[in-house]
């Protein structure tokens, strides 16, 4: 079984996603980032594009628009202006 970590996606209107995941790929201002368990702490600016979440219960794809990504202590938080189904 793959190692997992907590992922939360927040918009100004509230949480969009919260759960244990094994991999998250998201657009940053300087390219696509991929995050797995054990990643070093980071803070980055999000870009516009496709977000992919791999969890034990399936795969979720969303489009997001701007914001920030923060990874620390086994938790990834994405703060974004808006999301919609991909």
PDB file of N, CA, C and O in Angstrom, chain B, residues numbered from 101:
ATOM      1  N   UNK B 101       0.835  -1.191   0.000  1.00  0.00           N
ATOM      2  CA  UNK B 101       0.000   0.000   0.000  1.00  0.00           C
ATOM      3  C   UNK B 101       0.875   1.248   0.000  1.00  0.00           C
ATOM      4  O   UNK B 101       1.867   1.308   0.727  1.00  0.00           O
ATOM      5  N   UNK B 102       0.522   2.229  -0.797  1.00  0.00           N
ATOM      6  CA  UNK B 102       1.286   3.471  -0.897  1.00  0.00           C
ATOM      7  C   UNK B 102       1.084   4.333   0.334  1.00  0.00           C
ATOM      8  O   UNK B 102       0.037   4.289   0.979  1.00  0.00           O
ATOM      9  N   UNK B 103       2.108   5.120   0.650  1.00  0.00           N
ATOM     10  CA  UNK B 103       1.998   6.075   1.751  1.00  0.00           C
ATOM     11  C   UNK B 103       1.025   7.175   1.349  1.00  0.00           C
ATOM     12  O   UNK B 103       0.945   7.545   0.178  1.00  0.00           O
ATOM     13  N   UNK B 104       0.296   7.687   2.309  1.00  0.00           N
ATOM     14  CA  UNK B 104      -0.678   8.731   2.010  1.00  0.00           C
ATOM     15  C   UNK B 104      -0.422   9.962   2.863  1.00  0.00           C
ATOM     16  O   UNK B 104       0.346   9.930   3.824  1.00  0.00           O
ATOM     17  N   UNK B 105      -1.081  11.036   2.488  1.00  0.00           N
ATOM     18  CA  UNK B 105      -0.987  12.289   3.232  1.00  0.00           C
ATOM     19  C   UNK B 105      -2.318  13.011   3.120  1.00  0.00           C
ATOM     20  O   UNK B 105      -3.146  12.669   2.275  1.00  0.00           O
ATOM     21  N   UNK B 106      -2.523  13.995   3.957  1.00  0.00           N
ATOM     22  CA  UNK B 106      -3.770  14.751   3.988  1.00  0.00           C
ATOM     23  C   UNK B 106      -3.738  15.862   2.940  1.00  0.00           C
ATOM     24  O   UNK B 106      -2.726  16.546   2.790  1.00  0.00           O
ATOM     25  N   UNK B 107      -4.840  16.043   2.220  1.00  0.00           N
ATOM     26  CA  UNK B 107      -4.956  17.110   1.230  1.00  0.00           C
ATOM     27  C   UNK B 107      -6.246  17.877   1.467  1.00  0.00           C
ATOM     28  O   UNK B 107      -7.309  17.282   1.645  1.00  0.00           O
ATOM     29  N   UNK B 108      -6.149  19.204   1.468  1.00  0.00           N
ATOM     30  CA  UNK B 108      -7.310  20.074   1.613  1.00  0.00           C
ATOM     31  C   UNK B 108      -7.266  21.124   0.519  1.00  0.00           C
ATOM     32  O   UNK B 108      -6.233  21.751   0.286  1.00  0.00           O
ATOM     33  N   UNK B 109      -8.403  21.311  -0.155  1.00  0.00           N
ATOM     34  CA  UNK B 109      -8.524  22.358  -1.170  1.00  0.00           C
ATOM     35  C   UNK B 109      -9.588  23.328  -0.687  1.00  0.00           C
ATOM     36  O   UNK B 109     -10.733  22.945  -0.450  1.00  0.00           O
ATOM     37  N   UNK B 110      -9.194  24.596  -0.544  1.00  0.00           N
ATOM     38  CA  UNK B 110     -10.089  25.632  -0.027  1.00  0.00           C
ATOM     39  C   UNK B 110     -10.301  26.731  -1.059  1.00  0.00           C
ATOM     40  O   UNK B 110      -9.374  27.128  -1.765  1.00  0.00           O
ATOM     41  N   UNK B 111     -11.540  27.217  -1.135  1.00  0.00           N
ATOM     42  CA  UNK B 111     -11.881  28.392  -1.929  1.00  0.00           C
ATOM     43  C   UNK B 111     -12.471  29.427  -0.963  1.00  0.00           C
ATOM     44  O   UNK B 111     -12.716  29.102   0.199  1.00  0.00           O
ATOM     45  N   UNK B 112     -12.702  30.655  -1.415  1.00  0.00           N
ATOM     46  CA  UNK B 112     -13.309  31.644  -0.522  1.00  0.00           C
ATOM     47  C   UNK B 112     -14.675  31.217   0.019  1.00  0.00           C
ATOM     48  O   UNK B 112     -15.081  31.661   1.093  1.00  0.00           O
ATOM     49  N   UNK B 113     -15.382  30.362  -0.713  1.00  0.00           N
ATOM     50  CA  UNK B 113     -16.697  29.915  -0.244  1.00  0.00           C
ATOM     51  C   UNK B 113     -16.638  28.681   0.655  1.00  0.00           C
ATOM     52  O   UNK B 113     -17.671  28.257   1.174  1.00  0.00           O
ATOM     53  N   UNK B 114     -15.457  28.097   0.854  1.00  0.00           N
ATOM     54  CA  UNK B 114     -15.333  26.960   1.758  1.00  0.00           C
ATOM     55  C   UNK B 114     -14.521  25.829   1.164  1.00  0.00           C
ATOM     56  O   UNK B 114     -13.998  25.948   0.056  1.00  0.00           O
ATOM     57  N   UNK B 115     -14.412  24.707   1.913  1.00  0.00           N
ATOM     58  CA  UNK B 115     -13.625  23.570   1.437  1.00  0.00           C
ATOM     59  C   UNK B 115     -14.280  22.882   0.236  1.00  0.00           C
ATOM     60  O   UNK B 115     -15.499  22.718   0.178  1.00  0.00           O
ATOM     61  N   UNK B 116     -13.435  22.486  -0.718  1.00  0.00           N
ATOM     62  CA  UNK B 116     -13.881  21.777  -1.910  1.00  0.00           C
ATOM     63  C   UNK B 116     -13.526  20.298  -1.807  1.00  0.00           C
ATOM     64  O   UNK B 116     -14.256  19.439  -2.302  1.00  0.00           O
ATOM     65  N   UNK B 117     -12.397  20.007  -1.158  1.00  0.00           N
ATOM     66  CA  UNK B 117     -11.933  18.624  -1.031  1.00  0.00           C
ATOM     67  C   UNK B 117     -11.138  18.501   0.258  1.00  0.00           C
ATOM     68  O   UNK B 117     -10.347  19.382   0.595  1.00  0.00           O
ATOM     69  N   UNK B 118     -11.351  17.404   0.979  1.00  0.00           N
ATOM     70  CA  UNK B 118     -10.559  17.056   2.158  1.00  0.00           C
ATOM     71  C   UNK B 118     -10.454  15.545   2.204  1.00  0.00           C
ATOM     72  O   UNK B 118     -11.471  14.852   2.153  1.00  0.00           O
ATOM     73  N   UNK B 119      -9.226  15.018   2.302  1.00  0.00           N
ATOM     74  CA  UNK B 119      -9.090  13.579   2.385  1.00  0.00           C
ATOM     75  C   UNK B 119      -7.661  13.099   2.329  1.00  0.00           C
ATOM     76  O   UNK B 119      -6.731  13.877   2.113  1.00  0.00           O
ATOM     77  N   UNK B 120      -7.499  11.791   2.530  1.00  0.00           N
ATOM     78  CA  UNK B 120      -6.202  11.133   2.437  1.00  0.00           C
ATOM     79  C   UNK B 120      -5.937  10.801   0.982  1.00  0.00           C
ATOM     80  O   UNK B 120      -6.782  10.206   0.312  1.00  0.00           O
ATOM     81  N   UNK B 121      -4.775  11.179   0.493  1.00  0.00           N
ATOM     82  CA  UNK B 121      -4.419  10.979  -0.910  1.00  0.00           C
ATOM     83  C   UNK B 121      -3.041  10.339  -1.008  1.00  0.00           C
ATOM     84  O   UNK B 121      -2.274  10.340  -0.045  1.00  0.00           O
ATOM     85  N   UNK B 122      -2.736   9.793  -2.181  1.00  0.00           N
ATOM     86  CA  UNK B 122      -1.412   9.215  -2.408  1.00  0.00           C
ATOM     87  C   UNK B 122      -0.579  10.059  -3.360  1.00  0.00           C
ATOM     88  O   UNK B 122       0.649   9.976  -3.358  1.00  0.00           O
ATOM     89  N   UNK B 123      -1.258  10.888  -4.189  1.00  0.00           N
ATOM     90  CA  UNK B 123      -0.545  11.735  -5.149  1.00  0.00           C
ATOM     91  C   UNK B 123      -1.445  12.890  -5.569  1.00  0.00           C
ATOM     92  O   UNK B 123      -2.648  12.714  -5.760  1.00  0.00           O
ATOM     93  N   UNK B 124      -0.848  14.078  -5.711  1.00  0.00           N
ATOM     94  CA  UNK B 124      -1.574  15.250  -6.207  1.00  0.00           C
ATOM     95  C   UNK B 124      -0.688  15.949  -7.228  1.00  0.00           C
ATOM     96  O   UNK B 124       0.494  16.187  -6.982  1.00  0.00           O
ATOM     97  N   UNK B 125      -1.268  16.271  -8.367  1.00  0.00           N
ATOM     98  CA  UNK B 125      -0.576  17.033  -9.409  1.00  0.00           C
ATOM     99  C   UNK B 125      -1.356  18.324  -9.626  1.00  0.00           C
ATOM    100  O   UNK B 125      -2.569  18.289  -9.831  1.00  0.00           O
ATOM    101  N   UNK B 126      -0.663  19.469  -9.581  1.00  0.00           N
ATOM    102  CA  UNK B 126      -1.352  20.750  -9.726  1.00  0.00           C
ATOM    103  C   UNK B 126      -0.504  21.731 -10.524  1.00  0.00           C
ATOM    104  O   UNK B 126       0.722  21.621 -10.552  1.00  0.00           O
ATOM    105  N   UNK B 127      -1.165  22.703 -11.181  1.00  0.00           N
ATOM    106  CA  UNK B 127      -0.434  23.700 -11.954  1.00  0.00           C
ATOM    107  C   UNK B 127       0.115  24.799 -11.041  1.00  0.00           C
ATOM    108  O   UNK B 127      -0.597  25.329 -10.189  1.00  0.00           O
ATOM    109  N   UNK B 128       1.368  25.122 -11.232  1.00  0.00           N
ATOM    110  CA  UNK B 128       1.977  26.243 -10.527  1.00  0.00           C
ATOM    111  C   UNK B 128       2.305  27.311 -11.567  1.00  0.00           C
ATOM    112  O   UNK B 128       2.206  27.062 -12.769  1.00  0.00           O
ATOM    113  N   UNK B 129       2.682  28.461 -11.120  1.00  0.00           N
ATOM    114  CA  UNK B 129       2.981  29.555 -12.053  1.00  0.00           C
ATOM    115  C   UNK B 129       4.158  29.211 -12.954  1.00  0.00           C
ATOM    116  O   UNK B 129       4.287  29.767 -14.045  1.00  0.00           O
ATOM    117  N   UNK B 130       5.024  28.292 -12.505  1.00  0.00           N
ATOM    118  CA  UNK B 130       6.226  27.951 -13.274  1.00  0.00           C
ATOM    119  C   UNK B 130       6.233  26.513 -13.788  1.00  0.00           C
ATOM    120  O   UNK B 130       7.295  25.993 -14.132  1.00  0.00           O
ATOM    121  N   UNK B 131       5.067  25.861 -13.847  1.00  0.00           N
ATOM    122  CA  UNK B 131       5.003  24.499 -14.361  1.00  0.00           C
ATOM    123  C   UNK B 131       4.115  23.614 -13.512  1.00  0.00           C
ATOM    124  O   UNK B 131       3.480  24.083 -12.568  1.00  0.00           O
ATOM    125  N   UNK B 132       4.069  22.336 -13.846  1.00  0.00           N
ATOM    126  CA  UNK B 132       3.231  21.373 -13.140  1.00  0.00           C
ATOM    127  C   UNK B 132       4.013  20.769 -11.976  1.00  0.00           C
ATOM    128  O   UNK B 132       5.170  20.387 -12.150  1.00  0.00           O
ATOM    129  N   UNK B 133       3.405  20.675 -10.794  1.00  0.00           N
ATOM    130  CA  UNK B 133       4.033  20.077  -9.623  1.00  0.00           C
ATOM    131  C   UNK B 133       3.354  18.759  -9.311  1.00  0.00           C
ATOM    132  O   UNK B 133       2.152  18.609  -9.532  1.00  0.00           O
ATOM    133  N   UNK B 134       4.110  17.808  -8.802  1.00  0.00           N
ATOM    134  CA  UNK B 134       3.587  16.545  -8.315  1.00  0.00           C
ATOM    135  C   UNK B 134       4.007  16.358  -6.876  1.00  0.00           C
ATOM    136  O   UNK B 134       5.170  16.578  -6.537  1.00  0.00           O
ATOM    137  N   UNK B 135       3.072  15.952  -6.015  1.00  0.00           N
ATOM    138  CA  UNK B 135       3.343  15.816  -4.589  1.00  0.00           C
ATOM    139  C   UNK B 135       2.997  14.405  -4.136  1.00  0.00           C
ATOM    140  O   UNK B 135       1.925  13.881  -4.437  1.00  0.00           O
ATOM    141  N   UNK B 136       3.937  13.800  -3.400  1.00  0.00           N
ATOM    142  CA  UNK B 136       3.712  12.495  -2.779  1.00  0.00           C
ATOM    143  C   UNK B 136       4.065  12.609  -1.300  1.00  0.00           C
ATOM    144  O   UNK B 136       4.650  13.604  -0.872  1.00  0.00           O
ATOM    145  N   UNK B 137       3.711  11.592  -0.522  1.00  0.00           N
ATOM    146  CA  UNK B 137       4.024  11.577   0.911  1.00  0.00           C
ATOM    147  C   UNK B 137       5.526  11.719   1.112  1.00  0.00           C
ATOM    148  O   UNK B 137       6.317  11.151   0.359  1.00  0.00           O
ATOM    149  N   UNK B 138       5.907  12.463   2.110  1.00  0.00           N
ATOM    150  CA  UNK B 138       7.321  12.638   2.439  1.00  0.00           C
ATOM    151  C   UNK B 138       7.981  13.810   1.750  1.00  0.00           C
ATOM    152  O   UNK B 138       9.181  14.025   1.920  1.00  0.00           O
ATOM    153  N   UNK B 139       7.230  14.575   0.976  1.00  0.00           N
ATOM    154  CA  UNK B 139       7.812  15.722   0.288  1.00  0.00           C
ATOM    155  C   UNK B 139       8.252  16.776   1.292  1.00  0.00           C
ATOM    156  O   UNK B 139       7.616  16.971   2.328  1.00  0.00           O
ATOM    157  N   UNK B 140       9.350  17.454   0.969  1.00  0.00           N
ATOM    158  CA  UNK B 140       9.861  18.520   1.819  1.00  0.00           C
ATOM    159  C   UNK B 140       8.848  19.666   1.884  1.00  0.00           C
ATOM    160  O   UNK B 140       8.055  19.838   0.959  1.00  0.00           O
ATOM    161  N   UNK B 141       8.866  20.444   2.957  1.00  0.00           N
ATOM    162  CA  UNK B 141       7.962  21.595   3.051  1.00  0.00           C
ATOM    163  C   UNK B 141       8.158  22.544   1.873  1.00  0.00           C
ATOM    164  O   UNK B 141       9.276  22.747   1.400  1.00  0.00           O
ATOM    165  N   UNK B 142       7.051  23.118   1.410  1.00  0.00           N
ATOM    166  CA  UNK B 142       7.140  24.071   0.307  1.00  0.00           C
ATOM    167  C   UNK B 142       5.946  25.011   0.335  1.00  0.00           C
ATOM    168  O   UNK B 142       4.891  24.703   0.889  1.00  0.00           O
ATOM    169  N   UNK B 143       6.150  26.168  -0.283  1.00  0.00           N
ATOM    170  CA  UNK B 143       5.097  27.157  -0.477  1.00  0.00           C
ATOM    171  C   UNK B 143       5.243  27.659  -1.897  1.00  0.00           C
ATOM    172  O   UNK B 143       6.323  28.107  -2.283  1.00  0.00           O
ATOM    173  N   UNK B 144       4.177  27.593  -2.684  1.00  0.00           N
ATOM    174  CA  UNK B 144       4.267  28.001  -4.076  1.00  0.00           C
ATOM    175  C   UNK B 144       2.999  28.681  -4.560  1.00  0.00           C
ATOM    176  O   UNK B 144       1.930  28.539  -3.966  1.00  0.00           O
ATOM    177  N   UNK B 145       3.138  29.421  -5.647  1.00  0.00           N
ATOM    178  CA  UNK B 145       2.008  30.108  -6.259  1.00  0.00           C
ATOM    179  C   UNK B 145       1.375  29.208  -7.316  1.00  0.00           C
ATOM    180  O   UNK B 145       2.070  28.674  -8.180  1.00  0.00           O
ATOM    181  N   UNK B 146       0.059  29.042  -7.245  1.00  0.00           N
ATOM    182  CA  UNK B 146      -0.661  28.225  -8.219  1.00  0.00           C
ATOM    183  C   UNK B 146      -0.867  28.982  -9.514  1.00  0.00           C
ATOM    184  O   UNK B 146      -0.924  30.212  -9.536  1.00  0.00           O
ATOM    185  N   UNK B 147      -0.980  28.220 -10.595  1.00  0.00           N
ATOM    186  CA  UNK B 147      -1.348  28.772 -11.880  1.00  0.00           C
ATOM    187  C   UNK B 147      -2.786  28.367 -12.193  1.00  0.00           C
ATOM    188  O   UNK B 147      -3.534  27.967 -11.301  1.00  0.00           O
ATOM    189  N   UNK B 148      -3.162  28.473 -13.447  1.00  0.00           N
ATOM    190  CA  UNK B 148      -4.478  28.038 -13.897  1.00  0.00           C
ATOM    191  C   UNK B 148      -4.321  26.715 -14.636  1.00  0.00           C
ATOM    192  O   UNK B 148      -3.411  26.566 -15.450  1.00  0.00           O
ATOM    193  N   UNK B 149      -5.192  25.761 -14.362  1.00  0.00           N
ATOM    194  CA  UNK B 149      -5.104  24.497 -15.080  1.00  0.00           C
ATOM    195  C   UNK B 149      -5.729  23.341 -14.334  1.00  0.00           C
ATOM    196  O   UNK B 149      -6.566  23.526 -13.451  1.00  0.00           O
ATOM    197  N   UNK B 150      -5.307  22.140 -14.706  1.00  0.00           N
ATOM    198  CA  UNK B 150      -5.888  20.896 -14.206  1.00  0.00           C
ATOM    199  C   UNK B 150      -5.180  20.406 -12.942  1.00  0.00           C
ATOM    200  O   UNK B 150      -3.952  20.369 -12.861  1.00  0.00           O
ATOM    201  N   UNK B 151      -5.995  20.036 -11.973  1.00  0.00           N
ATOM    202  CA  UNK B 151      -5.549  19.457 -10.709  1.00  0.00           C
ATOM    203  C   UNK B 151      -5.991  17.999 -10.709  1.00  0.00           C
ATOM    204  O   UNK B 151      -7.159  17.709 -10.970  1.00  0.00           O
ATOM    205  N   UNK B 152      -5.069  17.073 -10.419  1.00  0.00           N
ATOM    206  CA  UNK B 152      -5.391  15.649 -10.355  1.00  0.00           C
ATOM    207  C   UNK B 152      -5.087  15.138  -8.957  1.00  0.00           C
ATOM    208  O   UNK B 152      -3.998  15.358  -8.427  1.00  0.00           O
ATOM    209  N   UNK B 153      -6.052  14.461  -8.369  1.00  0.00           N
ATOM    210  CA  UNK B 153      -5.912  13.895  -7.023  1.00  0.00           C
ATOM    211  C   UNK B 153      -6.075  12.390  -7.126  1.00  0.00           C
ATOM    212  O   UNK B 153      -7.099  11.902  -7.607  1.00  0.00           O
ATOM    213  N   UNK B 154      -5.066  11.652  -6.674  1.00  0.00           N
ATOM    214  CA  UNK B 154      -5.128  10.190  -6.613  1.00  0.00           C
ATOM    215  C   UNK B 154      -5.327   9.791  -5.152  1.00  0.00           C
ATOM    216  O   UNK B 154      -4.475  10.057  -4.304  1.00  0.00           O
ATOM    217  N   UNK B 155      -6.446   9.159  -4.874  1.00  0.00           N
ATOM    218  CA  UNK B 155      -6.750   8.692  -3.524  1.00  0.00           C
ATOM    219  C   UNK B 155      -7.036   7.195  -3.584  1.00  0.00           C
ATOM    220  O   UNK B 155      -7.210   6.643  -4.671  1.00  0.00           O
ATOM    221  N   UNK B 156      -7.085   6.541  -2.441  1.00  0.00           N
ATOM    222  CA  UNK B 156      -7.343   5.113  -2.418  1.00  0.00           C
ATOM    223  C   UNK B 156      -8.735   4.787  -2.948  1.00  0.00           C
ATOM    224  O   UNK B 156      -8.968   3.674  -3.421  1.00  0.00           O
ATOM    225  N   UNK B 157      -9.664   5.739  -2.875  1.00  0.00           N
ATOM    226  CA  UNK B 157     -11.024   5.498  -3.350  1.00  0.00           C
ATOM    227  C   UNK B 157     -11.269   6.020  -4.766  1.00  0.00           C
ATOM    228  O   UNK B 157     -12.417   6.082  -5.205  1.00  0.00           O
ATOM    229  N   UNK B 158     -10.215   6.393  -5.483  1.00  0.00           N
ATOM    230  CA  UNK B 158     -10.380   6.820  -6.868  1.00  0.00           C
ATOM    231  C   UNK B 158      -9.612   8.085  -7.208  1.00  0.00           C
ATOM    232  O   UNK B 158      -8.807   8.592  -6.427  1.00  0.00           O
ATOM    233  N   UNK B 159      -9.893   8.567  -8.398  1.00  0.00           N
ATOM    234  CA  UNK B 159      -9.195   9.728  -8.946  1.00  0.00           C
ATOM    235  C   UNK B 159     -10.184  10.885  -9.115  1.00  0.00           C
ATOM    236  O   UNK B 159     -11.318  10.681  -9.550  1.00  0.00           O
ATOM    237  N   UNK B 160      -9.748  12.096  -8.769  1.00  0.00           N
ATOM    238  CA  UNK B 160     -10.558  13.297  -8.923  1.00  0.00           C
ATOM    239  C   UNK B 160      -9.789  14.293  -9.771  1.00  0.00           C
ATOM    240  O   UNK B 160      -8.597  14.507  -9.554  1.00  0.00           O
ATOM    241  N   UNK B 161     -10.467  14.905 -10.739  1.00  0.00           N
ATOM    242  CA  UNK B 161      -9.844  15.936 -11.559  1.00  0.00           C
ATOM    243  C   UNK B 161     -10.678  17.204 -11.502  1.00  0.00           C
ATOM    244  O   UNK B 161     -11.897  17.170 -11.671  1.00  0.00           O
ATOM    245  N   UNK B 162     -10.011  18.314 -11.263  1.00  0.00           N
ATOM    246  CA  UNK B 162     -10.651  19.621 -11.181  1.00  0.00           C
ATOM    247  C   UNK B 162      -9.835  20.632 -11.967  1.00  0.00           C
ATOM    248  O   UNK B 162      -8.648  20.421 -12.216  1.00  0.00           O
ATOM    249  N   UNK B 163     -10.465  21.724 -12.357  1.00  0.00           N
ATOM    250  CA  UNK B 163      -9.737  22.872 -12.887  1.00  0.00           C
ATOM    251  C   UNK B 163      -9.653  23.881 -11.758  1.00  0.00           C
ATOM    252  O   UNK B 163     -10.617  24.068 -11.015  1.00  0.00           O
ATOM    253  N   UNK B 164      -8.515  24.529 -11.627  1.00  0.00           N
ATOM    254  CA  UNK B 164      -8.409  25.559 -10.610  1.00  0.00           C
ATOM    255  C   UNK B 164      -7.833  26.818 -11.218  1.00  0.00           C
ATOM    256  O   UNK B 164      -7.248  26.805 -12.300  1.00  0.00           O
ATOM    257  N   UNK B 165      -8.015  27.906 -10.491  1.00  0.00           N
ATOM    258  CA  UNK B 165      -7.609  29.209 -10.992  1.00  0.00           C
ATOM    259  C   UNK B 165      -6.871  29.985  -9.913  1.00  0.00           C
ATOM    260  O   UNK B 165      -7.487  30.533  -8.999  1.00  0.00           O
ATOM    261  N   UNK B 166      -5.539  30.027 -10.025  1.00  0.00           N
ATOM    262  CA  UNK B 166      -4.706  30.833  -9.125  1.00  0.00           C
ATOM    263  C   UNK B 166      -4.780  30.418  -7.672  1.00  0.00           C
ATOM    264  O   UNK B 166      -5.599  29.582  -7.291  1.00  0.00           O
ATOM    265  N   UNK B 167      -3.923  31.006  -6.872  1.00  0.00           N
ATOM    266  CA  UNK B 167      -3.896  30.757  -5.440  1.00  0.00           C
ATOM    267  C   UNK B 167      -2.516  30.336  -4.965  1.00  0.00           C
ATOM    268  O   UNK B 167      -1.500  30.709  -5.552  1.00  0.00           O
ATOM    269  N   UNK B 168      -2.494  29.549  -3.884  1.00  0.00           N
ATOM    270  CA  UNK B 168      -1.237  29.132  -3.266  1.00  0.00           C
ATOM    271  C   UNK B 168      -1.303  27.678  -2.831  1.00  0.00           C
ATOM    272  O   UNK B 168      -2.369  27.164  -2.491  1.00  0.00           O
ATOM    273  N   UNK B 169      -0.137  27.015  -2.846  1.00  0.00           N
ATOM    274  CA  UNK B 169       0.009  25.637  -2.376  1.00  0.00           C
ATOM    275  C   UNK B 169       0.984  25.638  -1.202  1.00  0.00           C
ATOM    276  O   UNK B 169       2.020  26.302  -1.246  1.00  0.00           O
ATOM    277  N   UNK B 170       0.648  24.897  -0.161  1.00  0.00           N
ATOM    278  CA  UNK B 170       1.500  24.811   1.025  1.00  0.00           C
ATOM    279  C   UNK B 170       1.586  23.360   1.465  1.00  0.00           C
ATOM    280  O   UNK B 170       0.565  22.728   1.735  1.00  0.00           O
ATOM    281  N   UNK B 171       2.809  22.829   1.537  1.00  0.00           N
ATOM    282  CA  UNK B 171       3.038  21.461   2.005  1.00  0.00           C
ATOM    283  C   UNK B 171       3.897  21.532   3.247  1.00  0.00           C
ATOM    284  O   UNK B 171       4.989  22.100   3.220  1.00  0.00           O
ATOM    285  N   UNK B 172       3.411  20.960   4.337  1.00  0.00           N
ATOM    286  CA  UNK B 172       4.196  20.907   5.568  1.00  0.00           C
ATOM    287  C   UNK B 172       3.608  19.861   6.494  1.00  0.00           C
ATOM    288  O   UNK B 172       2.391  19.749   6.641  1.00  0.00           O
ATOM    289  N   UNK B 173       4.490  19.101   7.112  1.00  0.00           N
ATOM    290  CA  UNK B 173       4.073  18.119   8.107  1.00  0.00           C
ATOM    291  C   UNK B 173       3.085  17.086   7.606  1.00  0.00           C
ATOM    292  O   UNK B 173       2.164  16.715   8.333  1.00  0.00           O
ATOM    293  N   UNK B 174       3.254  16.613   6.384  1.00  0.00           N
ATOM    294  CA  UNK B 174       2.370  15.591   5.858  1.00  0.00           C
ATOM    295  C   UNK B 174       0.991  16.098   5.477  1.00  0.00           C
ATOM    296  O   UNK B 174       0.040  15.320   5.412  1.00  0.00           O
ATOM    297  N   UNK B 175       0.873  17.412   5.222  1.00  0.00           N
ATOM    298  CA  UNK B 175      -0.408  17.982   4.828  1.00  0.00           C
ATOM    299  C   UNK B 175      -0.211  18.977   3.695  1.00  0.00           C
ATOM    300  O   UNK B 175       0.600  19.898   3.793  1.00  0.00           O
ATOM    301  N   UNK B 176      -0.972  18.777   2.606  1.00  0.00           N
ATOM    302  CA  UNK B 176      -0.964  19.700   1.480  1.00  0.00           C
ATOM    303  C   UNK B 176      -2.247  20.518   1.527  1.00  0.00           C
ATOM    304  O   UNK B 176      -3.347  19.969   1.595  1.00  0.00           O
ATOM    305  N   UNK B 177      -2.093  21.842   1.490  1.00  0.00           N
ATOM    306  CA  UNK B 177      -3.237  22.741   1.453  1.00  0.00           C
ATOM    307  C   UNK B 177      -3.150  23.580   0.192  1.00  0.00           C
ATOM    308  O   UNK B 177      -2.130  24.219  -0.064  1.00  0.00           O
ATOM    309  N   UNK B 178      -4.216  23.580  -0.596  1.00  0.00           N
ATOM    310  CA  UNK B 178      -4.298  24.416  -1.785  1.00  0.00           C
ATOM    311  C   UNK B 178      -5.381  25.458  -1.536  1.00  0.00           C
ATOM    312  O   UNK B 178      -6.541  25.121  -1.300  1.00  0.00           O
ATOM    313  N   UNK B 179      -4.989  26.726  -1.591  1.00  0.00           N
ATOM    314  CA  UNK B 179      -5.925  27.837  -1.456  1.00  0.00           C
ATOM    315  C   UNK B 179      -6.099  28.427  -2.843  1.00  0.00           C
ATOM    316  O   UNK B 179      -5.133  28.915  -3.430  1.00  0.00           O
ATOM    317  N   UNK B 180      -7.305  28.391  -3.377  1.00  0.00           N
ATOM    318  CA  UNK B 180      -7.516  28.811  -4.758  1.00  0.00           C
ATOM    319  C   UNK B 180      -8.746  29.706  -4.877  1.00  0.00           C
ATOM    320  O   UNK B 180      -9.661  29.637  -4.056  1.00  0.00           O
ATOM    321  N   UNK B 181      -8.756  30.537  -5.899  1.00  0.00           N
ATOM    322  CA  UNK B 181      -9.866  31.448  -6.144  1.00  0.00           C
ATOM    323  C   UNK B 181     -11.150  30.684  -6.479  1.00  0.00           C
ATOM    324  O   UNK B 181     -12.225  31.001  -5.971  1.00  0.00           O
ATOM    325  N   UNK B 182     -11.017  29.669  -7.346  1.00  0.00           N
ATOM    326  CA  UNK B 182     -12.185  28.883  -7.718  1.00  0.00           C
ATOM    327  C   UNK B 182     -11.775  27.539  -8.294  1.00  0.00           C
ATOM    328  O   UNK B 182     -10.661  27.374  -8.790  1.00  0.00           O
ATOM    329  N   UNK B 183     -12.687  26.586  -8.221  1.00  0.00           N
ATOM    330  CA  UNK B 183     -12.498  25.273  -8.848  1.00  0.00           C
ATOM    331  C   UNK B 183     -13.769  24.900  -9.583  1.00  0.00           C
ATOM    332  O   UNK B 183     -14.849  25.410  -9.284  1.00  0.00           O
ATOM    333  N   UNK B 184     -13.627  24.007 -10.545  1.00  0.00           N
ATOM    334  CA  UNK B 184     -14.775  23.458 -11.250  1.00  0.00           C
ATOM    335  C   UNK B 184     -14.391  22.075 -11.751  1.00  0.00           C
ATOM    336  O   UNK B 184     -13.209  21.737 -11.820  1.00  0.00           O
ATOM    337  N   UNK B 185     -15.388  21.280 -12.100  1.00  0.00           N
ATOM    338  CA  UNK B 185     -15.115  19.939 -12.627  1.00  0.00           C
ATOM    339  C   UNK B 185     -14.310  20.046 -13.908  1.00  0.00           C
ATOM    340  O   UNK B 185     -14.545  20.933 -14.729  1.00  0.00           O
ATOM    341  N   UNK B 186     -13.357  19.137 -14.075  1.00  0.00           N
ATOM    342  CA  UNK B 186     -12.484  19.179 -15.263  1.00  0.00           C
ATOM    343  C   UNK B 186     -13.162  18.563 -16.458  1.00  0.00           C
ATOM    344  O   UNK B 186     -12.579  18.512 -17.541  1.00  0.00           O
TER     345      UNK B 186
END
